[in-house]
Amino acid sequence: MRFLAHLGRLLAELASFAWHNKAWWIIPVVLVLLVLAALIATGQVAAPFIYTIF
């Protein structure tokens, strides 16, 4: 649970940095990295179930 709080603070800090410094390119980069991390995490969880099917 603490991990999610830290992640939320980190994302808020990145958004604040982008807002104050007009660095709008950071937001899509962070979003793409989060999506890739989610895909990797779900892929690692699903892998054992795929092997049992075949």
mmCIF file as Biopython writes it, N, C-alpha, C and O atoms, coordinates in Angstrom:
data_model
#
loop_
_atom_site.group_PDB
_atom_site.id
_atom_site.type_symbol
_atom_site.label_atom_id
_atom_site.label_alt_id
_atom_site.label_comp_id
_atom_site.label_asym_id
_atom_site.label_entity_id
_atom_site.label_seq_id
_atom_site.pdbx_PDB_ins_code
_atom_site.Cartn_x
_atom_site.Cartn_y
_atom_site.Cartn_z
_atom_site.occupancy
_atom_site.B_iso_or_equiv
_atom_site.auth_seq_id
_atom_site.auth_asym_id
_atom_site.pdbx_PDB_model_num
ATOM 1   N N  . MET A ? 1  ? 0.816  -1.188  0.000   1.0 0.0 1  A 1 
ATOM 2   C CA . MET A ? 1  ? 0.000  0.000   0.000   1.0 0.0 1  A 1 
ATOM 3   C C  . MET A ? 1  ? 0.864  1.257   0.000   1.0 0.0 1  A 1 
ATOM 4   O O  . MET A ? 1  ? 0.522  2.261   -0.625  1.0 0.0 1  A 1 
ATOM 5   N N  . ARG A ? 2  ? 1.991  1.186   0.713   1.0 0.0 2  A 1 
ATOM 6   C CA . ARG A ? 2  ? 2.877  2.352   0.740   1.0 0.0 2  A 1 
ATOM 7   C C  . ARG A ? 2  ? 3.448  2.641   -0.642  1.0 0.0 2  A 1 
ATOM 8   O O  . ARG A ? 2  ? 3.700  3.792   -0.999  1.0 0.0 2  A 1 
ATOM 9   N N  . PHE A ? 3  ? 3.651  1.558   -1.424  1.0 0.0 3  A 1 
ATOM 10  C CA . PHE A ? 3  ? 4.191  1.715   -2.769  1.0 0.0 3  A 1 
ATOM 11  C C  . PHE A ? 3  ? 3.277  2.582   -3.627  1.0 0.0 3  A 1 
ATOM 12  O O  . PHE A ? 3  ? 3.749  3.444   -4.368  1.0 0.0 3  A 1 
ATOM 13  N N  . LEU A ? 4  ? 1.968  2.353   -3.526  1.0 0.0 4  A 1 
ATOM 14  C CA . LEU A ? 4  ? 1.016  3.140   -4.310  1.0 0.0 4  A 1 
ATOM 15  C C  . LEU A ? 4  ? 1.009  4.599   -3.875  1.0 0.0 4  A 1 
ATOM 16  O O  . LEU A ? 4  ? 0.851  5.495   -4.705  1.0 0.0 4  A 1 
ATOM 17  N N  . ALA A ? 5  ? 1.179  4.842   -2.578  1.0 0.0 5  A 1 
ATOM 18  C CA . ALA A ? 5  ? 1.243  6.226   -2.100  1.0 0.0 5  A 1 
ATOM 19  C C  . ALA A ? 5  ? 2.475  6.921   -2.664  1.0 0.0 5  A 1 
ATOM 20  O O  . ALA A ? 5  ? 2.402  8.073   -3.092  1.0 0.0 5  A 1 
ATOM 21  N N  . HIS A ? 6  ? 3.598  6.226   -2.663  1.0 0.0 6  A 1 
ATOM 22  C CA . HIS A ? 6  ? 4.824  6.815   -3.211  1.0 0.0 6  A 1 
ATOM 23  C C  . HIS A ? 6  ? 4.699  7.029   -4.718  1.0 0.0 6  A 1 
ATOM 24  O O  . HIS A ? 6  ? 5.156  8.045   -5.243  1.0 0.0 6  A 1 
ATOM 25  N N  . LEU A ? 7  ? 4.087  6.082   -5.405  1.0 0.0 7  A 1 
ATOM 26  C CA . LEU A ? 7  ? 3.888  6.216   -6.846  1.0 0.0 7  A 1 
ATOM 27  C C  . LEU A ? 7  ? 2.979  7.401   -7.152  1.0 0.0 7  A 1 
ATOM 28  O O  . LEU A ? 7  ? 3.233  8.159   -8.088  1.0 0.0 7  A 1 
ATOM 29  N N  . GLY A ? 8  ? 1.933  7.557   -6.373  1.0 0.0 8  A 1 
ATOM 30  C CA . GLY A ? 8  ? 1.034  8.699   -6.553  1.0 0.0 8  A 1 
ATOM 31  C C  . GLY A ? 8  ? 1.737  10.023  -6.335  1.0 0.0 8  A 1 
ATOM 32  O O  . GLY A ? 8  ? 1.537  10.974  -7.091  1.0 0.0 8  A 1 
ATOM 33  N N  . ARG A ? 9  ? 2.564  10.081  -5.298  1.0 0.0 9  A 1 
ATOM 34  C CA . ARG A ? 9  ? 3.335  11.310  -5.048  1.0 0.0 9  A 1 
ATOM 35  C C  . ARG A ? 9  ? 4.314  11.596  -6.176  1.0 0.0 9  A 1 
ATOM 36  O O  . ARG A ? 9  ? 4.490  12.746  -6.579  1.0 0.0 9  A 1 
ATOM 37  N N  . LEU A ? 10 ? 4.949  10.548  -6.684  1.0 0.0 10 A 1 
ATOM 38  C CA . LEU A ? 10 ? 5.900  10.719  -7.779  1.0 0.0 10 A 1 
ATOM 39  C C  . LEU A ? 10 ? 5.204  11.242  -9.033  1.0 0.0 10 A 1 
ATOM 40  O O  . LEU A ? 10 ? 5.705  12.151  -9.694  1.0 0.0 10 A 1 
ATOM 41  N N  . LEU A ? 11 ? 4.051  10.666  -9.356  1.0 0.0 11 A 1 
ATOM 42  C CA . LEU A ? 11 ? 3.316  11.126  -10.532 1.0 0.0 11 A 1 
ATOM 43  C C  . LEU A ? 11 ? 2.818  12.557  -10.357 1.0 0.0 11 A 1 
ATOM 44  O O  . LEU A ? 11 ? 2.821  13.335  -11.311 1.0 0.0 11 A 1 
ATOM 45  N N  . ALA A ? 12 ? 2.397  12.905  -9.159  1.0 0.0 12 A 1 
ATOM 46  C CA . ALA A ? 12 ? 1.963  14.285  -8.900  1.0 0.0 12 A 1 
ATOM 47  C C  . ALA A ? 12 ? 3.139  15.246  -9.040  1.0 0.0 12 A 1 
ATOM 48  O O  . ALA A ? 12 ? 2.989  16.343  -9.578  1.0 0.0 12 A 1 
ATOM 49  N N  . GLU A ? 13 ? 4.293  14.840  -8.562  1.0 0.0 13 A 1 
ATOM 50  C CA . GLU A ? 13 ? 5.476  15.688  -8.674  1.0 0.0 13 A 1 
ATOM 51  C C  . GLU A ? 13 ? 5.889  15.869  -10.141 1.0 0.0 13 A 1 
ATOM 52  O O  . GLU A ? 13 ? 6.271  16.968  -10.545 1.0 0.0 13 A 1 
ATOM 53  N N  . LEU A ? 14 ? 5.812  14.796  -10.937 1.0 0.0 14 A 1 
ATOM 54  C CA . LEU A ? 14 ? 6.127  14.909  -12.360 1.0 0.0 14 A 1 
ATOM 55  C C  . LEU A ? 14 ? 5.137  15.822  -13.083 1.0 0.0 14 A 1 
ATOM 56  O O  . LEU A ? 14 ? 5.529  16.616  -13.938 1.0 0.0 14 A 1 
ATOM 57  N N  . ALA A ? 15 ? 3.866  15.709  -12.739 1.0 0.0 15 A 1 
ATOM 58  C CA . ALA A ? 15 ? 2.855  16.579  -13.346 1.0 0.0 15 A 1 
ATOM 59  C C  . ALA A ? 15 ? 3.090  18.033  -12.956 1.0 0.0 15 A 1 
ATOM 60  O O  . ALA A ? 15 ? 2.951  18.936  -13.782 1.0 0.0 15 A 1 
ATOM 61  N N  . SER A ? 16 ? 3.441  18.250  -11.708 1.0 0.0 16 A 1 
ATOM 62  C CA . SER A ? 16 ? 3.740  19.615  -11.255 1.0 0.0 16 A 1 
ATOM 63  C C  . SER A ? 16 ? 4.958  20.176  -11.976 1.0 0.0 16 A 1 
ATOM 64  O O  . SER A ? 16 ? 4.966  21.340  -12.378 1.0 0.0 16 A 1 
ATOM 65  N N  . PHE A ? 17 ? 5.982  19.355  -12.138 1.0 0.0 17 A 1 
ATOM 66  C CA . PHE A ? 17 ? 7.178  19.797  -12.860 1.0 0.0 17 A 1 
ATOM 67  C C  . PHE A ? 17 ? 6.840  20.162  -14.298 1.0 0.0 17 A 1 
ATOM 68  O O  . PHE A ? 17 ? 7.288  21.190  -14.804 1.0 0.0 17 A 1 
ATOM 69  N N  . ALA A ? 18 ? 6.041  19.313  -14.961 1.0 0.0 18 A 1 
ATOM 70  C CA . ALA A ? 18 ? 5.670  19.583  -16.350 1.0 0.0 18 A 1 
ATOM 71  C C  . ALA A ? 18 ? 4.840  20.855  -16.450 1.0 0.0 18 A 1 
ATOM 72  O O  . ALA A ? 18 ? 4.996  21.620  -17.401 1.0 0.0 18 A 1 
ATOM 73  N N  . TRP A ? 19 ? 3.970  21.086  -15.491 1.0 0.0 19 A 1 
ATOM 74  C CA . TRP A ? 19 ? 3.111  22.265  -15.505 1.0 0.0 19 A 1 
ATOM 75  C C  . TRP A ? 19 ? 3.922  23.549  -15.322 1.0 0.0 19 A 1 
ATOM 76  O O  . TRP A ? 19 ? 3.725  24.520  -16.053 1.0 0.0 19 A 1 
ATOM 77  N N  . HIS A ? 20 ? 4.829  23.552  -14.351 1.0 0.0 20 A 1 
ATOM 78  C CA . HIS A ? 20 ? 5.585  24.766  -14.049 1.0 0.0 20 A 1 
ATOM 79  C C  . HIS A ? 20 ? 6.655  25.074  -15.091 1.0 0.0 20 A 1 
ATOM 80  O O  . HIS A ? 20 ? 6.932  26.240  -15.370 1.0 0.0 20 A 1 
ATOM 81  N N  . ASN A ? 21 ? 7.251  24.047  -15.661 1.0 0.0 21 A 1 
ATOM 82  C CA . ASN A ? 21 ? 8.340  24.256  -16.621 1.0 0.0 21 A 1 
ATOM 83  C C  . ASN A ? 21 ? 7.885  24.153  -18.068 1.0 0.0 21 A 1 
ATOM 84  O O  . ASN A ? 21 ? 8.709  24.200  -18.982 1.0 0.0 21 A 1 
ATOM 85  N N  . LYS A ? 22 ? 6.596  24.013  -18.284 1.0 0.0 22 A 1 
ATOM 86  C CA . LYS A ? 22 ? 6.028  23.890  -19.629 1.0 0.0 22 A 1 
ATOM 87  C C  . LYS A ? 22 ? 6.697  22.764  -20.420 1.0 0.0 22 A 1 
ATOM 88  O O  . LYS A ? 22 ? 6.931  22.889  -21.622 1.0 0.0 22 A 1 
ATOM 89  N N  . ALA A ? 23 ? 6.996  21.677  -19.735 1.0 0.0 23 A 1 
ATOM 90  C CA . ALA A ? 23 ? 7.624  20.509  -20.357 1.0 0.0 23 A 1 
ATOM 91  C C  . ALA A ? 23 ? 6.541  19.473  -20.627 1.0 0.0 23 A 1 
ATOM 92  O O  . ALA A ? 23 ? 6.484  18.436  -19.966 1.0 0.0 23 A 1 
ATOM 93  N N  . TRP A ? 24 ? 5.689  19.759  -21.598 1.0 0.0 24 A 1 
ATOM 94  C CA . TRP A ? 24 ? 4.538  18.905  -21.879 1.0 0.0 24 A 1 
ATOM 95  C C  . TRP A ? 24 ? 4.935  17.558  -22.464 1.0 0.0 24 A 1 
ATOM 96  O O  . TRP A ? 24 ? 4.135  16.623  -22.435 1.0 0.0 24 A 1 
ATOM 97  N N  . TRP A ? 25 ? 6.134  17.434  -22.989 1.0 0.0 25 A 1 
ATOM 98  C CA . TRP A ? 25 ? 6.574  16.183  -23.586 1.0 0.0 25 A 1 
ATOM 99  C C  . TRP A ? 25 ? 6.778  15.100  -22.529 1.0 0.0 25 A 1 
ATOM 100 O O  . TRP A ? 25 ? 6.821  13.918  -22.869 1.0 0.0 25 A 1 
ATOM 101 N N  . ILE A ? 26 ? 6.903  15.476  -21.263 1.0 0.0 26 A 1 
ATOM 102 C CA . ILE A ? 26 ? 7.139  14.494  -20.207 1.0 0.0 26 A 1 
ATOM 103 C C  . ILE A ? 26 ? 5.895  13.634  -19.955 1.0 0.0 26 A 1 
ATOM 104 O O  . ILE A ? 26 ? 6.012  12.447  -19.653 1.0 0.0 26 A 1 
ATOM 105 N N  . ILE A ? 27 ? 4.721  14.228  -20.077 1.0 0.0 27 A 1 
ATOM 106 C CA . ILE A ? 27 ? 3.488  13.515  -19.754 1.0 0.0 27 A 1 
ATOM 107 C C  . ILE A ? 27 ? 3.276  12.297  -20.658 1.0 0.0 27 A 1 
ATOM 108 O O  . ILE A ? 27 ? 3.003  11.217  -20.134 1.0 0.0 27 A 1 
ATOM 109 N N  . PRO A ? 28 ? 3.387  12.410  -21.995 1.0 0.0 28 A 1 
ATOM 110 C CA . PRO A ? 28 ? 3.222  11.191  -22.816 1.0 0.0 28 A 1 
ATOM 111 C C  . PRO A ? 28 ? 4.310  10.147  -22.572 1.0 0.0 28 A 1 
ATOM 112 O O  . PRO A ? 28 ? 4.046  8.947   -22.654 1.0 0.0 28 A 1 
ATOM 113 N N  . VAL A ? 29 ? 5.522  10.592  -22.276 1.0 0.0 29 A 1 
ATOM 114 C CA . VAL A ? 29 ? 6.607  9.646   -22.011 1.0 0.0 29 A 1 
ATOM 115 C C  . VAL A ? 29 ? 6.290  8.837   -20.757 1.0 0.0 29 A 1 
ATOM 116 O O  . VAL A ? 29 ? 6.455  7.617   -20.746 1.0 0.0 29 A 1 
ATOM 117 N N  . VAL A ? 30 ? 5.841  9.502   -19.716 1.0 0.0 30 A 1 
ATOM 118 C CA . VAL A ? 30 ? 5.500  8.817   -18.474 1.0 0.0 30 A 1 
ATOM 119 C C  . VAL A ? 30 ? 4.317  7.871   -18.687 1.0 0.0 30 A 1 
ATOM 120 O O  . VAL A ? 30 ? 4.314  6.756   -18.164 1.0 0.0 30 A 1 
ATOM 121 N N  . LEU A ? 31 ? 3.329  8.303   -19.442 1.0 0.0 31 A 1 
ATOM 122 C CA . LEU A ? 31 ? 2.174  7.449   -19.704 1.0 0.0 31 A 1 
ATOM 123 C C  . LEU A ? 31 ? 2.570  6.189   -20.475 1.0 0.0 31 A 1 
ATOM 124 O O  . LEU A ? 31 ? 2.092  5.097   -20.167 1.0 0.0 31 A 1 
ATOM 125 N N  . VAL A ? 32 ? 3.432  6.336   -21.464 1.0 0.0 32 A 1 
ATOM 126 C CA . VAL A ? 32 ? 3.892  5.173   -22.235 1.0 0.0 32 A 1 
ATOM 127 C C  . VAL A ? 32 ? 4.686  4.226   -21.343 1.0 0.0 32 A 1 
ATOM 128 O O  . VAL A ? 32 ? 4.531  3.008   -21.442 1.0 0.0 32 A 1 
ATOM 129 N N  . LEU A ? 33 ? 5.527  4.765   -20.482 1.0 0.0 33 A 1 
ATOM 130 C CA . LEU A ? 33 ? 6.298  3.913   -19.577 1.0 0.0 33 A 1 
ATOM 131 C C  . LEU A ? 33 ? 5.393  3.172   -18.596 1.0 0.0 33 A 1 
ATOM 132 O O  . LEU A ? 33 ? 5.639  2.006   -18.286 1.0 0.0 33 A 1 
ATOM 133 N N  . LEU A ? 34 ? 4.357  3.834   -18.110 1.0 0.0 34 A 1 
ATOM 134 C CA . LEU A ? 34 ? 3.417  3.168   -17.204 1.0 0.0 34 A 1 
ATOM 135 C C  . LEU A ? 34 ? 2.655  2.055   -17.910 1.0 0.0 34 A 1 
ATOM 136 O O  . LEU A ? 34 ? 2.431  0.992   -17.330 1.0 0.0 34 A 1 
ATOM 137 N N  . VAL A ? 35 ? 2.257  2.290   -19.154 1.0 0.0 35 A 1 
ATOM 138 C CA . VAL A ? 35 ? 1.548  1.255   -19.914 1.0 0.0 35 A 1 
ATOM 139 C C  . VAL A ? 35 ? 2.464  0.067   -20.175 1.0 0.0 35 A 1 
ATOM 140 O O  . VAL A ? 35 ? 2.044  -1.083  -20.043 1.0 0.0 35 A 1 
ATOM 141 N N  . LEU A ? 36 ? 3.709  0.337   -20.543 1.0 0.0 36 A 1 
ATOM 142 C CA . LEU A ? 36 ? 4.660  -0.758  -20.761 1.0 0.0 36 A 1 
ATOM 143 C C  . LEU A ? 36 ? 4.914  -1.549  -19.487 1.0 0.0 36 A 1 
ATOM 144 O O  . LEU A ? 36 ? 4.993  -2.776  -19.522 1.0 0.0 36 A 1 
ATOM 145 N N  . ALA A ? 37 ? 5.041  -0.859  -18.370 1.0 0.0 37 A 1 
ATOM 146 C CA . ALA A ? 37 ? 5.245  -1.551  -17.095 1.0 0.0 37 A 1 
ATOM 147 C C  . ALA A ? 37 ? 4.042  -2.413  -16.751 1.0 0.0 37 A 1 
ATOM 148 O O  . ALA A ? 37 ? 4.202  -3.525  -16.248 1.0 0.0 37 A 1 
ATOM 149 N N  . ALA A ? 38 ? 2.845  -1.916  -17.014 1.0 0.0 38 A 1 
ATOM 150 C CA . ALA A ? 38 ? 1.639  -2.697  -16.739 1.0 0.0 38 A 1 
ATOM 151 C C  . ALA A ? 38 ? 1.572  -3.926  -17.642 1.0 0.0 38 A 1 
ATOM 152 O O  . ALA A ? 38 ? 1.188  -5.005  -17.190 1.0 0.0 38 A 1 
ATOM 153 N N  . LEU A ? 39 ? 1.941  -3.772  -18.912 1.0 0.0 39 A 1 
ATOM 154 C CA . LEU A ? 39 ? 1.939  -4.911  -19.825 1.0 0.0 39 A 1 
ATOM 155 C C  . LEU A ? 39 ? 2.957  -5.971  -19.415 1.0 0.0 39 A 1 
ATOM 156 O O  . LEU A ? 39 ? 2.677  -7.168  -19.484 1.0 0.0 39 A 1 
ATOM 157 N N  . ILE A ? 40 ? 4.115  -5.534  -18.998 1.0 0.0 40 A 1 
ATOM 158 C CA . ILE A ? 40 ? 5.141  -6.483  -18.559 1.0 0.0 40 A 1 
ATOM 159 C C  . ILE A ? 40 ? 4.684  -7.207  -17.299 1.0 0.0 40 A 1 
ATOM 160 O O  . ILE A ? 40 ? 4.860  -8.420  -17.182 1.0 0.0 40 A 1 
ATOM 161 N N  . ALA A ? 41 ? 4.101  -6.475  -16.362 1.0 0.0 41 A 1 
ATOM 162 C CA . ALA A ? 41 ? 3.646  -7.095  -15.113 1.0 0.0 41 A 1 
ATOM 163 C C  . ALA A ? 41 ? 2.534  -8.097  -15.371 1.0 0.0 41 A 1 
ATOM 164 O O  . ALA A ? 41 ? 2.541  -9.182  -14.790 1.0 0.0 41 A 1 
ATOM 165 N N  . THR A ? 42 ? 1.582  -7.759  -16.227 1.0 0.0 42 A 1 
ATOM 166 C CA . THR A ? 42 ? 0.498  -8.702  -16.507 1.0 0.0 42 A 1 
ATOM 167 C C  . THR A ? 42 ? 0.986  -9.870  -17.353 1.0 0.0 42 A 1 
ATOM 168 O O  . THR A ? 42 ? 0.467  -10.980 -17.231 1.0 0.0 42 A 1 
ATOM 169 N N  . GLY A ? 43 ? 1.965  -9.637  -18.197 1.0 0.0 43 A 1 
ATOM 170 C CA . GLY A ? 43 ? 2.522  -10.727 -18.996 1.0 0.0 43 A 1 
ATOM 171 C C  . GLY A ? 43 ? 3.252  -11.744 -18.150 1.0 0.0 43 A 1 
ATOM 172 O O  . GLY A ? 43 ? 3.214  -12.938 -18.448 1.0 0.0 43 A 1 
ATOM 173 N N  . GLN A ? 44 ? 3.910  -11.297 -17.108 1.0 0.0 44 A 1 
ATOM 174 C CA . GLN A ? 44 ? 4.611  -12.219 -16.227 1.0 0.0 44 A 1 
ATOM 175 C C  . GLN A ? 44 ? 3.639  -13.028 -15.385 1.0 0.0 44 A 1 
ATOM 176 O O  . GLN A ? 44 ? 3.921  -14.172 -15.029 1.0 0.0 44 A 1 
ATOM 177 N N  . VAL A ? 45 ? 2.513  -12.444 -15.073 1.0 0.0 45 A 1 
ATOM 178 C CA . VAL A ? 45 ? 1.520  -13.163 -14.282 1.0 0.0 45 A 1 
ATOM 179 C C  . VAL A ? 45 ? 0.800  -14.188 -15.146 1.0 0.0 45 A 1 
ATOM 180 O O  . VAL A ? 45 ? 0.475  -15.276 -14.669 1.0 0.0 45 A 1 
ATOM 181 N N  . ALA A ? 46 ? 0.547  -13.860 -16.406 1.0 0.0 46 A 1 
ATOM 182 C CA . ALA A ? 46 ? -0.227 -14.743 -17.272 1.0 0.0 46 A 1 
ATOM 183 C C  . ALA A ? 46 ? 0.608  -15.881 -17.856 1.0 0.0 46 A 1 
ATOM 184 O O  . ALA A ? 46 ? 0.041  -16.871 -18.319 1.0 0.0 46 A 1 
ATOM 185 N N  . ALA A ? 47 ? 1.923  -15.771 -17.849 1.0 0.0 47 A 1 
ATOM 186 C CA . ALA A ? 47 ? 2.770  -16.762 -18.495 1.0 0.0 47 A 1 
ATOM 187 C C  . ALA A ? 47 ? 2.576  -18.176 -17.937 1.0 0.0 47 A 1 
ATOM 188 O O  . ALA A ? 47 ? 2.481  -19.104 -18.740 1.0 0.0 47 A 1 
ATOM 189 N N  . PRO A ? 48 ? 2.511  -18.404 -16.640 1.0 0.0 48 A 1 
ATOM 190 C CA . PRO A ? 48 ? 2.336  -19.778 -16.161 1.0 0.0 48 A 1 
ATOM 191 C C  . PRO A ? 48 ? 1.009  -20.397 -16.613 1.0 0.0 48 A 1 
ATOM 192 O O  . PRO A ? 48 ? 0.936  -21.603 -16.846 1.0 0.0 48 A 1 
ATOM 193 N N  . PHE A ? 49 ? -0.027 -19.585 -16.736 1.0 0.0 49 A 1 
ATOM 194 C CA . PHE A ? 49 ? -1.314 -20.113 -17.157 1.0 0.0 49 A 1 
ATOM 195 C C  . PHE A ? 49 ? -1.304 -20.485 -18.634 1.0 0.0 49 A 1 
ATOM 196 O O  . PHE A ? 49 ? -1.981 -21.431 -19.038 1.0 0.0 49 A 1 
ATOM 197 N N  . ILE A ? 50 ? -0.543 -19.752 -19.444 1.0 0.0 50 A 1 
ATOM 198 C CA . ILE A ? 50 ? -0.453 -20.073 -20.863 1.0 0.0 50 A 1 
ATOM 199 C C  . ILE A ? 50 ? 0.245  -21.418 -21.054 1.0 0.0 50 A 1 
ATOM 200 O O  . ILE A ? 50 ? -0.150 -22.204 -21.915 1.0 0.0 50 A 1 
ATOM 201 N N  . TYR A ? 51 ? 1.282  -21.688 -20.255 1.0 0.0 51 A 1 
ATOM 202 C CA . TYR A ? 51 ? 2.000  -22.947 -20.394 1.0 0.0 51 A 1 
ATOM 203 C C  . TYR A ? 51 ? 1.121  -24.135 -20.028 1.0 0.0 51 A 1 
ATOM 204 O O  . TYR A ? 51 ? 1.289  -25.211 -20.602 1.0 0.0 51 A 1 
ATOM 205 N N  . THR A ? 52 ? 0.202  -23.980 -19.104 1.0 0.0 52 A 1 
ATOM 206 C CA . THR A ? 52 ? -0.658 -25.106 -18.721 1.0 0.0 52 A 1 
ATOM 207 C C  . THR A ? 52 ? -1.702 -25.400 -19.797 1.0 0.0 52 A 1 
ATOM 208 O O  . THR A ? 52 ? -2.203 -26.522 -19.866 1.0 0.0 52 A 1 
ATOM 209 N N  . ILE A ? 53 ? -2.034 -24.448 -20.616 1.0 0.0 53 A 1 
ATOM 210 C CA . ILE A ? 53 ? -3.004 -24.677 -21.691 1.0 0.0 53 A 1 
ATOM 211 C C  . ILE A ? 53 ? -2.421 -25.604 -22.744 1.0 0.0 53 A 1 
ATOM 212 O O  . ILE A ? 53 ? -3.111 -26.487 -23.254 1.0 0.0 53 A 1 
ATOM 213 N N  . PHE A ? 54 ? -1.151 -25.404 -23.067 1.0 0.0 54 A 1 
ATOM 214 C CA . PHE A ? 54 ? -0.513 -26.210 -24.100 1.0 0.0 54 A 1 
ATOM 215 C C  . PHE A ? 54 ? 0.210  -27.334 -23.432 1.0 0.0 54 A 1 
ATOM 216 O O  . PHE A ? 54 ? 0.830  -28.156 -24.107 1.0 0.0 54 A 1 
#
